[in-house]
């Protein structure tokens, strides 16, 4: 059985009153888009792009440094190849 409802004041307000006994335990399933509020896919993509643009705008403090992230294990643990 699926019954729709809305969160209001921190409580689930059901669209219909189900015919189940008082005290019955229930589970509430949230659709995947509920975790993002009412944002549309387009809005989430735009927010992600804006965040990425902010990261890419950070100046490179060492433009001539050729250190790669892949090199980090070699520095920490030595070259065991």
C-alpha positions in Angstrom: 0.0 0.0 0.0 1.3 3.4 -0.9 -0.2 6.6 0.6 1.1 10.0 -0.4 1.7 12.8 2.1 3.6 16.0 2.7 6.0 17.1 5.5 4.5 20.0 7.4 6.0 21.3 10.7 8.2 18.2 10.9 5.3 15.8 10.7 4.0 13.6 7.8 0.5 14.8 6.8 -1.2 12.1 4.8 -3.3 12.9 1.8 -5.8 10.1 2.7 -6.6 8.4 6.0 -5.6 4.7 5.6 -7.8 2.0 6.9 -5.3 0.4 9.3 -5.5 -0.2 13.0 -4.4 2.5 15.4 -0.8 1.9 16.6 0.2 0.2 13.4 3.9 0.8 12.7 4.7 2.2 9.2 7.8 3.0 7.2 8.2 6.2 5.2 10.0 6.0 1.9 11.4 9.2 0.4 11.9 9.4 -3.3 15.5 10.1 -4.4 14.7 13.7 -5.3 13.3 14.4 -1.9 16.8 14.5 -0.4 17.5 17.6 -2.6 14.3 19.3 -1.6 12.2 20.6 -4.5 15.2 21.4 -6.7 14.9 20.3 -10.2 17.6 18.4 -12.0 18.5 21.5 -14.0 18.9 23.5 -10.7 21.1 20.8 -9.2 23.3 20.7 -12.3 23.5 24.5 -12.4 24.6 24.5 -8.7 27.2 21.8 -9.3 28.6 23.8 -12.3 28.8 26.9 -10.2 30.7 25.1 -7.4 33.1 23.6 -10.0 33.6 27.0 -11.5 34.6 28.4 -8.1 37.1 25.6 -7.6 38.6 26.1 -11.1 38.9 29.9 -10.4 41.3 29.2 -7.5 44.7 30.3 -8.7 47.4 27.7 -9.1 50.1 28.7 -6.6 52.7 26.4 -8.2 52.1 26.6 -12.0 55.5 25.0 -12.8 55.1 22.1 -10.3 54.7 18.8 -12.1 53.7 16.8 -8.9 50.8 14.6 -9.6 48.3 13.1 -7.2 49.5 9.7 -8.3 52.9 10.5 -7.0 51.7 10.9 -3.4 52.0 7.2 -2.5 55.6 7.1 -3.7 56.5 10.0 -1.5 54.7 8.6 1.6 55.5 4.9 1.2 58.5 4.8 -1.2 58.7 3.3 -4.6 57.9 -0.5 -4.2 57.5 -1.3 -7.9 
